Amino acid sequence: MSFNESALNWDTEKRIKRAKIIAKEIIRAIEPRDNLTAMEFGCGTGLISFNMYERFEMIYLVDSSQGMIDQLNSKIIESNIKNMKAYCTDITKESLNGMKLDVIYHSMVLHHIKDTNFIIKSFYDLLNDSGCLCIVDLDEEDGSFHRKESGFDGHNGFHQDSLKKILEHNGFQEIKSRTFFYDHKEIDGQTISYSLFIMTGRKHN
């Protein structure tokens, strides 16, 4: 799947509805206080952050797809939102010039990244002391979810206990997780059920 090609038609009714549910769960999990700076990693067109921007002083939205960022920037300008800034970059390959954050969140992104340990360490390094990482992703499944995507070489979701160990290995504490969302999608006439979990961890120096 090319995210650049998908960007124009990304904001489907189903994705918009799911983003509202996910945003609500993220806010519930991290309980943001005033004046926090956040980053949404793999933001796409910003569906989740548009439901959360009033809860943060600033949100940096990062994605490696220029098509997604172009759509996002158009939406930010149209909505006249001042505390959302979008960047097309790949933080697995480029630094963010010393940026430090209070919160990093992402949804349905981690399973696309082969080196989970590397990206979790990168998130830890970007966070301020007491900063929070919030992950929303697929519970482990049998590979059906991406079977139509010939170029997919990521993970078939995650076993929550295994992912917790990666966070612990990289210094995160107070790790909590739970499954909160159940849905299905149709692939070649077959109904594929899936679930999403939310996991949080904090950095304490």
Secondary structure, 3 states (H helix, E strand, C coil): CCHHHHHHHCCCHHHHHHHHHHHHHHHHHHCCCCCCEEEEECCCCCCCHHHCHHHCCEEEEEECCHHHHHHHHHHHHHHCCCCEEEEECCCCCCCCCCCCEEEEEEECCHHHCCCHHHHHHHHHHHEEEEEEEEEEEEECCCCHHHCCCCCCCCCCCECHHHHHHHHHHCCEEEEEEEEEEEEEEEECCEEEEEEEEEEEEEECC
